[in-house]
């Protein structure tokens, strides 16, 4: 049975379309010294590299239990993310609005929560403006962040995956969002599939032995954007970009890796030899036994299962297929070697994204814009690499919802090199950019909050909760403080509760322990309030920033 908020979400989503036509503003632009923005979007990047490897419960600790080796691996994987973090704030408790590419990116770029728009899954890859529900297109006339900036005098340009699709001008929202758009090509050459890659997944080597990561498509895209910033112009065939001299810019570079298929050049694969990994039966058994306290609804999203007596067993999932396929090749050690080979190729794909970040930072650092450009790096969701016996995203556990988020504002130096543990959302980026730019928000239900106070003081009081939605408007997670609630199908008997401070890997479900009954009820009320806030709020005024060096 749907709750009251679920029933009301659809009329709101369709009705407010009428209010959004033309991106009507509640006020006028405020004049101030506007900063540029370089936005770096990374697909499927788990919080696993050098910025997060020492965080409690991080999966890299499972693969590399030795501290020194894990530190070395993390440095090999993401040295450039560390470089960026030194000039900004790393948000270790940031979450997506939905753990899938399409709804996460649509929500981030419009500020509108998935339960309001109804776009809660990839929906077959539909262009977000074409998404239909109940006879309407609730996102057809919304205003995106780059569109809003463009309407207020900014130059906006992009290549790569920012919205869910990137192959066509229309589905990249080229007409409305971008002054310039192109899909920069590039390849390292032929691909050779790894024999341990099962049918439903795909990983291997791209290019010849002498190919390097600089030959890969993502790097070509990063190189194009870096040239644009450094030299003021860049060309992709007939597509020529040129930075206007008297306009602020919003430039977005979308990086596809580490999204499947995990193909990398050999130079990056060599950084992560499987012999250095610790993957064994004890780890598999520990993950499998996690099924003992989960509601039935949770089991449909992973490889965890229980038998007729309620004992944990291995179910069905693409991760399970990795184990089974590896065992078919080597009955003794194959399932663990298959797991390791998957990790090796995923880690190398993470390193691809990192090298692209390095190229972008080089371009910015060699340009005249370094001290006037905020860099915002985010991943659209997390990724399971065997936790909960699951591969990919598409769950409401932290492995899928926790995202990389670094904001490097050169004018707010107090937060440089620091971490922020406050629970924040990718939805907060829309009001944060507008606040930085002294722009009021467009008239649409933007649910995020300006992160300015956390940028200047990462330990500032932040009393807000964060929510995430997936599959339907009846499945949500909420984090408040160090407690996390997951509710499936709007049913009170399909709930998980975790103490993330003491159980960061979400092994112990506290939901049905009597001493937590009051807390569960409080969090359920909080969830309803957050859902209603996302539905009803039309706009909040952005507050002009006062920065101190």
C-alpha positions as MATLAB code, in Angstrom:
seq = 'XXXXXXXXXXXXXXXXXXXXXXXXXXXXXXXXXXXXXXXXXXXXXXXXXXXXXXXXXXXXXXXXXXXXXXXXXXXXXXXXXXXXXXXXXXXXXXXXXXXXXXXXXXXXXXXXXXXXXXXXXXXXXXXXXXXXXXXXXXXXXXXXXXXXXXXXXXXXXXXXXXXXXXXXXXXXXXXXXXXXXXXXXXXXXXXXXXXXXXXXXXXXXXXXXXXXXXXXXXXXXXXXXXXXXXXXXXXXXXXXXXXXXXXXXXXXXXXXXXXXXXXXXXXXXXXXXXXXXXXXXXXXXXXXXXXXXXXXXXXXXXXXXXXXXXXXXXXXXXXXXXXXXXXXXXXXXXXXXXXXXXXXXXXXXXXXXXXXXXXXXXXXXXXXXXXXXXXXXXXXXXXXXXXXXXXXXXXXXXXXXXXXXXXXXXXXXXXXXXXXXXXXXXXXXXXXXXXXXXXXXXXXXXXXXXXXXXXXXXXXXXXXXXXXXXXXXXXXXXXXXXXXXXXXXXXXXXXXXXXXXXXXXXXXXXXXXXXXXXXXXXXXXXXXXXXXXXXXXXXXXXXXXXXXX';
ca = [
       0.000    0.000    0.000;
       1.429    3.375   -1.000;
       1.825    6.064    1.624;
       0.128    9.415    1.243;
       3.295   11.060   -0.065;
       3.575    8.496   -2.848;
       0.057    9.140   -4.037;
       0.580   12.885   -4.136;
       3.931   12.835   -5.905;
       2.583   12.323   -9.419;
       0.066   15.205   -9.542;
       2.739   17.518   -8.166;
       5.306   16.296  -10.684;
       2.970   16.915  -13.602;
       1.295   20.071  -12.316;
       4.505   21.956  -11.643;
       5.580   21.456  -15.241;
       3.296   24.379  -16.015;
       5.190   26.534  -13.508;
       8.604   25.773  -14.979;
       8.107   26.831  -18.596;
      10.756   29.370  -19.428;
      12.617   28.909  -16.140;
      10.849   31.817  -14.473;
      12.942   33.436  -11.766;
      11.660   34.739   -8.455;
      13.977   37.721   -8.631;
      16.746   39.297  -10.609;
      20.394   38.493  -10.899;
      22.590   40.099   -8.262;
      25.746   41.752   -9.478;
      29.020   40.544   -7.984;
      32.376   39.088   -8.909;
      31.288   35.774  -10.417;
      33.540   32.716  -10.382;
      33.940   30.197  -13.175;
      33.089   26.531  -12.666;
      34.830   23.428  -13.961;
      32.603   20.429  -13.289;
      34.055   16.926  -13.571;
      31.506   14.098  -13.652;
      32.727   10.513  -13.213;
      30.536    7.496  -13.898;
      30.297    4.600  -11.401;
      33.259    5.743   -9.285;
      33.105    4.101   -5.881;
      34.492    5.900   -2.830;
      37.532    3.668   -2.888;
      40.604    5.655   -3.930;
      43.157    7.676   -2.023;
      40.592   10.094   -0.548;
      38.596    7.341    1.121;
      40.827    4.264    1.541;
      41.387    4.888    5.252;
      37.750    5.643    6.030;
      36.029    3.148    8.385;
      34.579    0.176    6.525;
      36.188    1.039    3.197;
      36.188   -1.942    0.827;
      39.846   -1.406   -0.072;
      40.697   -2.524    3.472;
      39.179   -5.889    2.620;
      41.228   -6.331   -0.523;
      44.464   -4.958    0.972;
      44.410   -5.479    4.762;
      48.064   -4.420    5.074;
      48.096   -0.666    5.722;
      51.265    0.083    3.786;
      50.208   -1.855    0.721;
      46.733   -0.336    0.746;
      48.238    3.139    0.911;
      50.459    2.329   -2.062;
      47.520    0.972   -4.063;
      45.345    3.988   -3.284;
      48.136    6.344   -4.381;
      48.533    4.415   -7.627;
      44.811    4.585   -8.247;
      43.912    8.239   -7.634;
      46.893   10.569   -7.078;
      45.141   13.400   -8.908;
      42.039   13.229   -6.750;
      44.390   13.738   -3.814;
      45.879   16.696   -5.666;
      42.425   18.207   -6.118;
      41.401   17.515   -2.519;
      44.352   19.543   -1.249;
      42.721   22.658   -2.691;
      39.170   21.967   -1.567;
      36.808   20.045    0.708;
      36.214   16.305    0.370;
      32.691   15.267    1.401;
      33.022   11.727    2.741;
      29.304   11.328    3.457;
      27.863   12.568    0.161;
      25.058   10.630   -1.523;
      23.273   10.519   -4.845;
      19.551   11.129   -5.272;
      19.158    7.719   -6.939;
      21.714    4.905   -7.416;
      21.447    4.775  -11.217;
      22.891    7.022  -13.898;
      19.785    8.541  -15.452;
      17.819    9.541  -12.335;
      20.929   10.616  -10.438;
      22.132   12.936  -13.195;
      18.679   14.302  -13.973;
      18.167   15.103  -10.296;
      21.583   16.709   -9.888;
      21.275   18.874  -12.996;
      17.698   20.015  -12.261;
      17.735   19.944   -8.453;
      14.487   17.930   -8.454;
      14.189   14.742   -6.442;
      13.380   11.478   -8.238;
      10.221   10.812   -6.255;
       8.856   14.150   -7.516;
       9.714   13.637  -11.179;
       8.976    9.904  -11.072;
      12.301    9.163  -12.793;
      13.675    6.651  -10.280;
      15.467    4.198  -12.618;
      17.393    4.378  -15.873;
      14.004    3.896  -17.585;
      15.530    2.332  -20.670;
      17.939    5.233  -21.106;
      15.207    7.720  -21.986;
      16.242   11.369  -22.373;
      15.101   12.990  -19.140;
      12.911   15.596  -20.880;
      11.098   12.801  -22.738;
      10.375   10.735  -19.637;
       6.629   10.064  -19.394;
       4.502    9.085  -16.443;
       0.742    9.223  -15.957;
       0.287   10.843  -19.347;
       2.700   13.698  -18.785;
       6.359   14.649  -19.114;
       7.201   16.189  -15.733;
      10.773   17.155  -16.697;
      10.045   18.404  -20.215;
      10.376   22.105  -19.413;
      12.513   22.175  -16.298;
      15.565   24.387  -16.134;
      18.936   22.695  -15.780;
      21.875   24.202  -13.941;
      23.894   25.022  -17.088;
      20.745   26.312  -18.769;
      20.092   28.655  -15.847;
      23.649   29.949  -15.913;
      23.514   30.361  -19.687;
      20.307   32.391  -19.389;
      22.140   34.668  -16.964;
      25.067   35.404  -19.218;
      27.406   32.455  -18.704;
      29.237   30.551  -21.402;
      28.466   26.841  -20.988;
      30.299   24.032  -22.760;
      30.654   20.284  -22.413;
      31.834   16.994  -23.772;
      31.317   13.506  -22.390;
      28.625   12.091  -20.149;
      26.884   14.756  -18.085;
      23.302   13.685  -18.593;
      22.619    9.970  -19.071;
      23.361    9.946  -22.783;
      26.151   11.741  -24.594;
      26.030   10.561  -28.214;
      23.654   13.140  -29.671;
      23.212   16.893  -29.423;
      19.574   16.580  -28.404;
      20.039   13.963  -25.677;
      22.929   15.945  -24.257;
      20.375   18.779  -23.933;
      22.504   20.756  -26.334;
      19.866   23.233  -27.436;
      18.919   24.420  -23.960;
      21.872   23.738  -21.673;
      25.008   24.367  -23.695;
      26.569   27.165  -25.684;
      28.845   24.506  -27.208;
      28.599   20.719  -27.178;
      30.567   17.947  -28.825;
      31.235   14.263  -28.287;
      35.010   13.984  -28.658;
      36.002   10.609  -30.170;
      39.081    8.524  -29.444;
      40.228    4.973  -28.805;
      43.377    3.080  -27.868;
      42.563    0.402  -30.442;
      41.217   -3.119  -30.455;
      39.775   -4.682  -27.311;
      40.675   -8.133  -25.988;
      38.180   -9.633  -23.583;
      39.525  -11.225  -20.421;
      38.639  -14.960  -20.250;
      37.400  -14.538  -16.665;
      34.768  -12.018  -17.760;
      31.308  -13.718  -17.711;
      28.661  -13.208  -20.379;
      26.718  -10.513  -18.542;
      29.812   -8.440  -17.721;
      32.721   -7.316  -19.835;
      36.307   -6.384  -19.061;
      39.675   -6.660  -20.714;
      42.587   -4.826  -22.369;
      42.249   -1.980  -24.855;
      45.052   -1.257  -27.301;
      48.416   -2.853  -27.931;
      51.192   -3.382  -25.403;
      52.684    0.042  -26.144;
      49.318    1.861  -25.819;
      48.897    4.146  -22.824;
      45.987    5.724  -20.995;
      46.535    8.879  -23.059;
      45.123    6.963  -26.041;
      41.779    6.238  -24.353;
      38.547    8.046  -25.187;
      38.082    9.686  -21.806;
      41.562   11.157  -21.951;
      40.854   12.645  -25.378;
      37.807   14.352  -23.866;
      39.793   15.645  -20.893;
      42.543   16.869  -23.219;
      39.979   18.760  -25.294;
      38.557   20.551  -22.252;
      42.017   21.210  -20.785;
      43.083   22.876  -24.021;
      39.937   24.991  -24.035;
      40.682   26.330  -20.553;
      44.430   26.732  -21.024;
      44.470   28.264  -24.490;
      40.951   29.685  -24.727;
      39.991   27.543  -27.697;
      39.768   23.899  -28.734;
      38.611   22.026  -31.826;
      36.993   18.658  -32.464;
      36.793   18.425  -36.258;
      34.326   21.072  -37.357;
      33.277   21.765  -33.768;
      35.254   24.731  -32.457;
      34.968   26.018  -28.893;
      36.207   29.439  -27.849;
      36.057   31.023  -24.387;
      34.457   34.480  -24.464;
      36.632   37.099  -22.797;
      33.906   38.874  -20.832;
      31.711   36.006  -19.656;
      32.052   33.618  -16.736;
      32.111   29.995  -17.835;
      30.605   26.727  -16.701;
      32.529   23.901  -18.371;
      31.630   20.276  -17.741;
      33.701   17.232  -18.641;
      31.992   13.858  -18.349;
      34.194   10.774  -17.868;
      32.701    7.371  -18.694;
      35.131    5.107  -16.837;
      34.955    3.279  -14.499;
      31.552    2.368  -15.964;
      31.305   -1.071  -17.549;
      32.856   -2.409  -19.706;
      36.110   -2.228  -17.730;
      38.612   -1.872  -20.564;
      41.949   -0.269  -19.819;
      45.372   -0.048  -21.353;
      47.966   -2.438  -19.966;
      49.996    0.302  -18.266;
      47.194    0.881  -15.752;
      46.307   -2.783  -15.328;
      49.913   -3.434  -14.325;
      49.435   -1.138  -11.323;
      47.031   -3.600   -9.679;
      48.446   -7.154   -9.840;
      46.018   -9.744   -8.540;
      48.812  -11.345   -6.509;
      48.687   -8.379   -4.120;
      44.988   -8.878   -3.348;
      43.532  -10.749   -0.383;
      40.289  -12.393   -1.533;
      39.335  -15.690    0.070;
      36.537  -17.952    1.291;
      36.371  -16.233    4.674;
      35.464  -12.932    3.031;
      32.895  -14.583    0.779;
      31.301  -16.355    3.752;
      31.158  -13.128    5.748;
      29.402  -11.363    2.904;
      27.013  -14.285    2.353;
      25.978  -14.414    6.020;
      24.797  -10.821    5.780;
      21.432  -12.169    4.593;
      20.411  -13.313    8.069;
      18.650  -10.109    9.136;
      17.517   -8.482    5.895;
      13.871   -7.977    4.884;
      12.696   -9.984    1.893;
      12.408   -6.876   -0.263;
      16.142   -6.214    0.084;
      17.075   -9.622   -1.305;
      15.701   -8.838   -4.755;
      18.510   -6.336   -5.369;
      21.523   -8.539   -4.596;
      22.977  -12.058   -4.516;
      22.073  -12.654   -0.885;
      19.395  -15.279   -0.233;
      18.050  -17.603    2.446;
      16.934  -21.225    2.199;
      13.630  -22.645    3.387;
      14.988  -22.742    6.946;
      16.087  -19.131    6.833;
      19.797  -19.891    6.570;
      21.924  -17.578    4.374;
      22.865  -18.994    0.980;
      24.195  -17.623   -2.287;
      21.444  -16.412   -4.613;
      21.486  -14.938   -8.115;
      23.378  -11.830   -9.176;
      25.930  -10.782  -11.754;
      28.528  -10.989   -9.007;
      27.599  -14.615   -8.440;
      28.081  -15.173  -12.168;
      31.662  -13.935  -11.788;
      32.284  -16.609   -9.157;
      30.588  -19.354  -11.138;
      32.320  -18.482  -14.395;
      35.710  -18.395  -12.684;
      35.049  -21.774  -11.102;
      34.224  -23.227  -14.524;
      37.724  -22.203  -15.660;
      39.572  -23.278  -12.496;
      37.537  -25.467  -10.083;
      39.980  -24.834   -7.216;
      40.786  -21.126   -7.221;
      38.787  -19.811  -10.160;
      35.990  -18.067   -8.294;
      38.442  -15.950   -6.321;
      40.643  -15.310   -9.347;
      37.573  -14.148  -11.277;
      36.733  -11.771   -8.418;
      40.299  -10.470   -8.380;
      40.396   -9.996  -12.151;
      37.195   -7.978  -11.999;
      38.699   -5.803   -9.259;
      41.916   -5.360  -11.205;
      40.048   -4.041  -14.232;
      37.738   -1.858  -12.145;
      40.681   -0.330  -10.270;
      42.457    0.351  -13.573;
      39.281    2.012  -14.858;
      39.250    4.214  -11.757;
      42.831    5.146  -12.565;
      41.731    6.165  -16.086;
      39.311    8.695  -14.598;
      41.989    9.948  -12.227;
      44.497   10.566  -15.036;
      41.832   12.560  -16.837;
      41.341   14.646  -13.706;
      45.073   15.287  -13.716;
      44.969   16.494  -17.317;
      42.082   18.846  -16.522;
      43.905   20.268  -13.506;
      47.028   20.783  -15.614;
      45.017   22.763  -18.143;
      43.455   24.878  -15.416;
      46.746   25.456  -13.593;
      48.421   26.662  -16.783;
      45.568   29.029  -17.560;
      44.781   32.531  -16.288;
      41.647   31.160  -14.581;
      43.141   29.049  -11.795;
      42.336   31.472   -8.999;
      38.882   32.298  -10.366;
      37.543   28.804  -11.041;
      35.790   26.450   -8.660;
      36.348   22.791   -9.470;
      33.485   20.449   -8.599;
      34.122   16.727   -8.940;
      31.380   14.161   -8.411;
      30.483   10.593   -9.237;
      26.871    9.861  -10.098;
      26.589    6.992   -7.588;
      28.696    4.317   -5.938;
      29.329    0.706   -6.914;
      29.179   -2.754   -5.366;
      32.223   -4.957   -5.936;
      30.952   -8.028   -4.116;
      29.495   -6.520   -0.952;
      26.027   -7.959   -0.362;
      27.112  -10.433   -3.108;
      26.249   -7.750   -5.643;
      27.931   -6.216   -8.692;
      27.115   -2.720  -10.036;
      24.838   -0.183   -8.323;
      21.003   -0.283   -8.043;
      20.669   -0.651   -4.245;
      20.075    1.692   -1.307;
      23.091    0.533    0.686;
      26.025    2.917    1.009;
      28.098    0.967   -1.501;
      25.711    2.251   -4.176;
      24.586    5.610   -2.748;
      27.819    7.055   -1.326;
      29.570    9.193   -3.943;
      32.814   11.024   -4.533;
      32.361   14.757   -4.013;
      35.139   17.329   -3.907;
      34.546   21.076   -4.154;
      37.641   23.199   -4.600;
      36.817   26.899   -4.332;
      40.025   28.969   -4.489;
      38.338   31.846   -2.642;
      37.379   29.784    0.412;
      40.741   28.665    1.694;
      39.661   27.717    5.212;
      38.435   24.333    4.044;
      41.311   23.428    1.755;
      42.634   19.923    2.316;
      39.943   19.060    4.846;
      37.237   16.412    4.988;
      33.581   16.966    5.830;
      31.549   14.173    7.417;
      28.157   15.898    7.173;
      25.474   14.034    5.233;
      25.044   15.926    1.972;
      23.480   15.243   -1.409;
      24.431   15.786   -5.035;
      21.193   17.771   -5.135;
      23.044   20.409   -3.106;
      25.217   21.339   -6.079;
      22.557   23.368   -7.906;
      21.957   25.811   -4.998;
      25.665   25.810   -4.134;
      26.697   26.981   -7.601;
      23.901   29.531   -7.692;
      24.836   30.771   -4.236;
      28.454   31.134   -5.234;
      27.363   33.046   -8.345;
      24.884   35.236   -6.431;
      22.029   33.940   -8.541;
      18.582   33.218   -7.207;
      17.181   29.805   -8.018;
      14.738   29.087  -10.835;
      11.138   28.541   -9.862;
      11.056   24.774   -9.508;
      11.209   22.459   -6.479;
      14.949   22.415   -5.944;
      15.477   20.302   -2.852;
      19.180   20.840   -2.208;
      20.902   23.212    0.175;
      23.804   25.602   -0.357;
      26.990   24.003    1.006;
      28.745   27.353    1.569;
      28.924   26.996    5.356;
      30.620   23.590    5.044;
      33.109   24.868    2.475;
      34.342   27.509    4.897;
      34.079   25.229    7.932;
      33.762   21.487    7.206;
      32.927   20.903   10.890;
      30.053   23.404   10.917;
      26.750   22.314   12.379;
      24.676   20.629    9.649;
      21.366   19.362   11.057;
      19.971   18.108    7.762;
      19.111   14.618    6.596;
      19.846   13.166    3.175;
      17.567   10.819    1.239;
      17.918    8.581   -1.794;
      15.258    6.815   -3.884;
      15.393    3.841   -6.229;
      13.185    1.686   -8.467;
       9.913    3.343   -7.444;
       8.667    6.202   -5.283;
       8.100    3.657   -2.519;
      11.760    2.760   -1.833;
      13.891    5.257    0.068;
      16.882    5.529    2.338;
      17.515    8.322    4.828;
      20.654    9.251    6.754;
      20.431   11.462    9.823;
      23.532   11.783   11.917;
      25.183    8.376   12.034;
      21.951    6.416   11.630;
      20.601    5.152    8.347;
      17.099    3.944    7.563;
      16.042    2.008    4.453;
      12.354    1.430    3.755;
      11.060   -0.742    0.929;
       7.616   -0.673   -0.694;
       6.377    1.866    1.875;
       6.036   -1.023    4.320;
       6.985   -0.823    7.976;
       7.905   -4.524    8.005;
      10.443   -4.021    5.197;
      12.940   -1.792    6.990;
      16.654   -1.709    7.728;
      18.361    0.456   10.341;
      22.124    0.827   10.653;
      24.449    2.587   13.059;
      27.028    3.762   10.513;
      29.447    4.883   13.216;
      29.807    1.385   14.647;
      28.767   -0.606   11.577;
      29.908    1.292    8.461;
      29.584   -1.808    6.254;
      25.882   -2.197    7.153;
      26.038   -5.740    8.493;
      23.765   -5.462   11.566;
      20.147   -4.506   10.908;
      18.813   -2.888   14.087;
      15.338   -2.138   12.782;
      13.453   -4.754   14.763;
      15.373   -4.566   18.010;
      13.007   -3.166   20.672;
      15.436   -0.530   21.958;
      15.505    1.104   18.511;
      11.744    1.268   17.967;
      11.502    4.938   18.963;
      14.433    5.876   16.722;
      12.893    4.052   13.769;
       9.663    5.978   14.247;
      11.568    9.276   14.440;
      13.441    8.503   11.228;
      10.232    7.506    9.455;
       8.744   10.885   10.378;
      11.925   12.588    9.191;
      11.700   10.687    5.900;
       8.120   11.836    5.331;
       9.074   15.426    6.069;
      11.997   15.324    3.639;
       9.824   13.799    0.928;
       7.170   16.476    1.378;
       9.808   19.203    1.373;
      11.068   17.982   -1.981;
       7.537   17.933   -3.404;
       6.210   21.278   -2.236;
       9.127   23.668   -2.195;
       9.186   25.959   -5.206;
      12.390   27.878   -4.557;
      14.635   29.348   -1.931;
      16.503   32.590   -2.313;
      20.239   32.113   -2.679;
      22.181   34.146   -0.170;
      25.074   36.247   -1.527;
      28.386   34.883   -0.372;
      30.936   36.679    1.739;
      34.300   34.958    1.355;
      37.400   35.360    3.458;
      40.820   34.264    2.303;
];
